[in-house]
């Protein structure tokens, strides 16, 4: 559980015990009273698992598959070795992405490049 979920758990437990009312819980959590009631109802039904975001652990729908990621890494390490991040990204976006991956994924690819290069995988 992250801090936000832990805080929600503490506050919801106080509401359950009658030590806090819904309006106070909403104020403490920075939520509307309606949303607190919704979270409380789901918490009562499902327990602490209900406090975690529903998409946790899922792969994003626009994530690049492993083969596309490997192609980009290969280009960065071989074809465009020695280029800085900015130049490599511009060349990749302008000349190669149209052939490797459909256009909607170009922004995702650029994000991956910066993350991967930031981790030093091209060195």
Secondary structure, 3 states (H helix, E strand, C coil): CCHHHHHHHHHHHHHHHCCCCHHHHHHHHCCCHHHHHHHHHHHHHHHHHHHCCCCCCCCCCCCCCHHHHHHHHHHHHHHCCCCCHHHHHHHHHHHHHHHHCCHHHHHHHHHHHHHHHHCCCCC
